[in-house]
Amino acid sequence: MRAQVGGDVIATLRRSSELGYLGRMRVEDQVDHALGFVAAVEGALDRPPGSAVDLGTGGGVPGVVLHASWPRCHVVLMDGSQKRTEFLSREVEGWGGPGTAEVVRGRAEELGRDDRFRQRFDVVAARSFGPPAVTAECGAPLLRVGGLLVVSEPPGDQDIQRWPAEGLDLVGLAPLAHTRFDDRFSYQVLTKTNATSDRFPRRVGIPTKRPLF
């Protein structure tokens, strides 16, 4: 799995780290953490997805690793930061292959109502995007029915109450599995069971101020 992550991706992540976009974790550990998303998705779907969004991609993880791992997948790196999206746009420009890596700047609450993105994707990946209720409300509108929302979990956290079924049902999601990768990283996998109501996502900032659960 690690062999699929080539030199271009590692070089991008090193530059991103030098700019302070990736936090304190070593680049090699950032890659391993991103590969946990790959394992969680392929374990649930039994195949690579055709399309994926990295919600709040920041410095490019897990998005650029998803693109490397799924070369035929259309991967959207989505973030609200102008500096980070400009950096990533320069980095992925010219990356070849049958799939595409697209960088999109904007707030998830607004992009989730954009017809280009609403209910279009097989997978939404979220790493440090926000609390469970915010991640669910902003991620679900991007998923087609049957798609997966995969969220990085705090180390050692096994609290299923973080993802209550009744709260998730409000946006068309249901818990599917809690997985681990490399015995270090944890992920919550949710599945899109029903179309998300036109009520969601709510206006910018409201999911955080008034969480659904």
C-alpha positions, 0 to 999 in steps of 0.5 A: 500500500505504501509503495503506491505513494510516489515521490511527487506526493512525498515531496508535496507533503514535505513542502506542505509541512515546511509551510506549517500546513500539516501540524507536528506529525512526521510526514511518514506518519501523515502518509500512514494515517492517510493510508488508514482512510484507504484501508477503511474505504476498500474494506467497506466497498471491496473496491476503490471508489470512483470519486472522493472528497477530502473535507477540509484538506488543509495541507493535502492529507489525506487527499493527495494520498487518496489520489496516489492510491486510487489513480482512476478516482476523481479526488477533490481537495476541499478547503476554505483557506486561500493560502492552502488551496493555492499551494495545493493547486500549484502542486497538483497541476500537471499530475497525470493519470486516468483520474484527476486531483481537483482543488476547490476553495470554499466553505463546506456549508456552501459547497454542500449546496452547490449542484457540482458537489451535492450528493455526487461522491462515493467517499468523503474523508474527514481528518480533524474537520470538526466535532462529529455533528459538524462533520456529519452535517457538512459531509453527508450532503456531498455523498450519494446514497450508498457512499461512505463518510470516513472520519479520523477518530481521536487516539484510543477513542471507542465511544460509540455515543460520539455518533448517535444513530438518531442524530446521524439519521437527520442527514441520511447517515448511519454508523457502519464500522469502527476500524483501526489501521497499523494498530495506531489510527482509528476511523469511524465509517458511516454510510449514506442510507437516504438522501440528505434533506434540503434543510442541510447543510445549514448556513455557514457557522450554524452547524458549529453554533447549533450542532444537531447532536 
